[in-house]
Amino acid sequence: MSHDFDVIVAGAGIAGLTAALTTARLGRKTMVLSGDVLGGQLMSIEKVDGYPGFPEGVPGYDLCPIAQEQAMNAGAEFSQTNIESLNADGDGWKVTTGEGDMTARAIIIATGAALKHLNVPGEEKFTGKGVSHCATCDGPLLRNKVAAVIGGGDSALQEALTLAQFAAKTIVINKAPELTGQQAYRQLVEENAKIEVRNGSTVQEILGDAAVSSLRVLNGGAASDVEVNGVFVYIGLQPEAAFLDGHLSRDSTGAVPTDGAMRTSLKGICAAGMVRVGAAGRAAASAGDGTAAAISVDRYLADGVWPV
Ligand SMILES: Cc1cc2nc3c(=O)[nH]c(=O)nc-3n(C[C@H](O)[C@H](O)[C@H](O)COP(=O)(O)OP(=O)(O)OC[C@H]3O[C@@H](n4cnc5c(N)ncnc54)[C@H](O)[C@@H]3O)c2cc1C
């Protein structure tokens, strides 16, 4: 049975871009559905640390367009649309997208994970009016003002360091009794006179009029209002794979189970990057997953064997 493509890659973060450049280099007709953000999470990160080849770090918004160009030069096609559903179609899969249906023998799911919301009053109302998920984008608007970062892991600490370049003061509001990010970030945060850490604190409400003006914070049973002009939320990630419902069971977090070669239990379907169970949460790991998924798909296209 003939299909529109050998491989459809859903997602164009570093996992999807790397998968696509690999399948295209292997001569497989490849379509990438980029979703809303071509480049994914890295596009809003000023300094991606720990990515091989860049000892000083690299801006994500520089890295991803290079990877996309590499994939396109190898022959991958791109469509800025979402995968909405997929269904078996002969020896392959039919994918329904915002731009219509398309078919492929194999699919690589690299739809990543979205930053979780706080789900407190005011969050939705003030999104875009002080509530943000992107310190690099919105930090410059907070010159001489006060920023709050919610969370205490790597992402929260990295973004607090970015915000401290702009804001007069950055307050890290962390639910846990201690910061959980890696030691290098914790040290930089602790040494930065413009950053204050409040552990054991939870945000109850985001307050303001036309824009954010304060946060109601609970600490040790006592609530107090903290004046801030911007709120940046980094409290974890939610895998993006609801379109698999009815086809593939996912774990309690919504992540997709795979074997070590990124194969799911559905013939011809791999998952790579932050969307899969056990993702390491770093850009190089997502890129590696993308490569492994591409190799698995290439082998499957050659021999039709799917050993899960
Ligand atoms: C604040 C922050 C700082 C970080 N800093 C670092 C760092 O310094 N070093 C490091 O190694 N890692 C860092 N990370 C982690 C890194 O960003 C991720 O590990 C990596 O970007 C994940 O890549 P991914 O391709 O798996 O997913 P994502 O980057 O989430 O990409 C997902 C892609 O899927 C697309 N998509 C979503 N839904 C659909 C759909 N239905 N159909 C089609 N496409 C869809 C999106 O548009 C996007 O293109 C950081 C993360 C955050 C949040």
The ligand as an ORCA input file, in Angstrom:
! r2SCAN-3c Opt
* xyz 0 1
  C      12.728     26.897     31.474
  C      13.440     25.695     30.916
  C      14.826     25.687     30.827
  C      15.494     24.570     30.308
  N      16.857     24.603     30.212
  C      17.517     23.534     29.712
  C      18.953     23.549     29.599
  O      19.626     24.535     29.953
  N      19.568     22.445     29.098
  C      18.882     21.337     28.698
  O      19.512     20.380     28.256
  N      17.534     21.304     28.776
  C      16.837     22.372     29.282
  N      15.472     22.347     29.376
  C      14.774     21.124     28.920
  C      14.612     21.131     27.407
  O      13.998     22.338     26.998
  C      13.755     19.930     26.991
  O      14.326     18.743     27.475
  C      13.649     19.801     25.476
  O      13.415     21.046     24.873
  C      12.500     18.854     25.149
  O      12.436     18.707     23.755
  P      11.263     17.876     23.086
  O      11.510     17.946     21.623
  O      11.150     16.542     23.709
  O       9.897     18.638     23.451
  P       9.426     20.155     23.250
  O      10.560     21.082     23.229
  O       8.344     20.321     24.266
  O       8.779     20.155     21.783
  C       7.501     19.673     21.519
  C       7.099     20.005     20.091
  O       5.861     19.354     19.823
  C       4.956     20.266     19.223
  N       3.601     19.792     19.509
  C       2.925     19.736     20.687
  N       1.699     19.192     20.511
  C       1.626     18.861     19.183
  C       0.638     18.249     18.363
  N      -0.540     17.839     18.861
  N       0.910     18.069     17.055
  C       2.105     18.451     16.525
  N       3.073     19.037     17.251
  C       2.832     19.242     18.558
  C       5.332     21.606     19.805
  O       4.870     22.663     18.959
  C       6.867     21.479     19.787
  O       7.342     21.764     18.503
  C      14.770     23.449     29.884
  C      13.366     23.466     29.948
  C      12.697     24.567     30.462
  C      11.197     24.567     30.527
*
